[in-house]
């Protein structure tokens, strides 16, 4: 009788051990096939990079010397487009881009910030000082407009774009984007990529 009880307890212990070992596998299958996590994990809109390599944009530095956006290939480029007057929304994007780059810590050197200025308006000197380190390039508005895809009801100046280190446009963030969500996307890009 005592031996039967001992066998019975031993079987329950064995069953409990097997259940503990199998629980993670069972839970993962349950989560994947029953709960079905959503396929989209990024905040920004992914763009097929093969369709959007950097074209000639008639770019030049502020002093008129020819310079190309492609000169920054090899790094991730956070790009914004706006006029030289840089209204409040433009300044917010400049601020967000600076902070997002700084938030990457040791990886911040993998990112360049570029502002494509689509007119000949003079820039505010204080604004240039405040966002020192942002690459300032004048570009032809018509060529920029033809290149950058935008959300319905928006223009290129409403978005921040990401260009991969090979020189292809690959992500667009929405108008009035949440910087914390952009930060998560950039973190994922830098972790997943060994280039740039």
Secondary structure, 3 states (H helix, E strand, C coil): CHHHHHHHHHHHHHHHHHHHHHHHHHHHHHHHHHHCCCCCCCCCEECCHHHCECCCCCCECCCCCECCHHHHCCCEEEEEEECCCCCHHHHHHHHHHHHHHHCCHHHHHHEEEEEEECCCCCCCHHHHHHCCCCEEEECCHHHHHHHCCCCCCCCHHHCEEEECCCCEEEEECCCCCCHHHHHHHHHHHHHHCCCC
